[in-house]
Amino acid sequence: STRPGQASELSHVMEEGESFLPITHRQSVTECNGIASRPSSKSQKSRQQLRVTEVKTIRPVTKSTELRRPEILDDQIATICEENTLLRKLFEKEREDRVLLKGEYAALMSEYEKVRSQNEVMQQRLVQLSNLLTQLTKADPLQQSEFEPIFKFKEGEPGQSILVAANLDGFVSKALDTTDAEVSPTLIEILLITHKYFSDTTSLFDKLCCRYFSLSADLNITKCQRTIDVVKTWCLLYSCEFGIVESRALASFIETVSISSITAKQSSSFQFLREFLADHSHQNRQPLHLNSSPSLLQAPTKTDLSILDCTAPSVAQQLVIIDNEVFAALPLSEFCCKNFSKKDASPVFSRMVAWFNHISNWVVSEVLTRNSVGLRVEVIGHLISIAEKCVEFHNYHSSYSIVAGLNHFTLLRLKMTWEKCTKKKWMLKFRNLANLFSIDMQFKNYRETLAQAKAPIIPYIGLYPKFLISIEEGNDNKTSEGLINISKMRQISKVVLELHNYKQMNTLKPYNFEQNSNIQSYLHSFKSLTSEEAHAASLRLEPKSNRLGHTTISRSESKSYGNMMEISQ
């Protein structure tokens, strides 16, 4: 039998487990509640007790759908993760695309700014040229404006006058004037070689453009062609130093002037200028290399070769090859405006100076590293033969460097050595070489010999800075009236053109010697003694410091053969 309140407790139990029981169990609980609420017989009571017992023994059971829920959630989570990974990849790709697009946009904007800047510069130059042309064509001949040609002459030979001063417009117009008897290609070369003393390349080409347009308007075909010839001459003079400024100036001249070319000869000239610009613009992007010889700056390498193992002609020929290579690349501009005194402004000239000093030190070291008098005499005689062969090959640069080395004071003090040389008649040959390069009367003997020599020729480069310094320091660039001192420019051009003519002669008639890499490597890699080491070696070989009294070359004179770097730089 049930206790009072048992049905309510059972009902409470069923309410709590209602959500966990299947429907059949909930129905049983409801029936039990109904039975407990009305009187029943003993059998009914027993059945009721049995059902209540069954209800008490039943545990809550999870639904079948609820049992599969964790697996479904795992599948959904996996799907969401895959979608999330895919979205992240798409996001990263879009971000990379945005970065690339930003870079391309920045590059395009940079190119656009460059083009716009160049366009503005071209427009400004066109405006300037237009203004210059207008003022040139409309200038009042009764008034001297800054654009009117101004000249100053002095009397020369009968019936001739020499231009000694002018403003830039006067200089340009005089160089293009074919009717003047004094005008020759020399005056054009003077203008082109020395223009950096009183102008710049861009301004000079602006003047030439204006002059061409004014002549073209007057249908003066002869002077128009002469203007183009001036530019062609300038290209030939500066062919080995064609830089960015020169390329831009020439390109602007071609673009501005070639439109109005009216004759077949002018069209042909412009075609030459275009080809020249294309070739030298490509070369300008490449640094200047002198590749046929090892660099002077390379570390010395060991070699078993000795100076006595090489014949004098073979060594002289290799010296010619090395010197000629550097001389052919020597720009004329390195001799203007005292550029030869600045290493950064004259790299090729500085290289020739360094090689001159290297050969002189090599000569000193070859002699002082021989311990016996007989070997020293043999080496000196061999070196004198090499110097004579250099003179025979018209390589005065290397010949003079050998003579300067032999005339070094650490060698001149070797009394016993030079006495042996006298007995072997080497001293007579050495005196002849020393007389050739004597500094008396500004190297008169050498200059006379050089004037009679035939191509190919490699002159002594150290002499030209001496002449140019005396011209530079003795004359001003402009006269008291503010005009260009053309007399000074003529003297400078004469010196520089001499070098240019030798280069042209060597191009037309070059040396035909074969390169010997072993001898060249030996010459380049030889480790010379320092000044202190040479002096110590000289004292060790002949401790007595008696000077050689009977020689015509004294120690005081040997200073004139000193280091070329000290002379010119």
Disulfide bonds with the S-S distance in Angstrom:
none
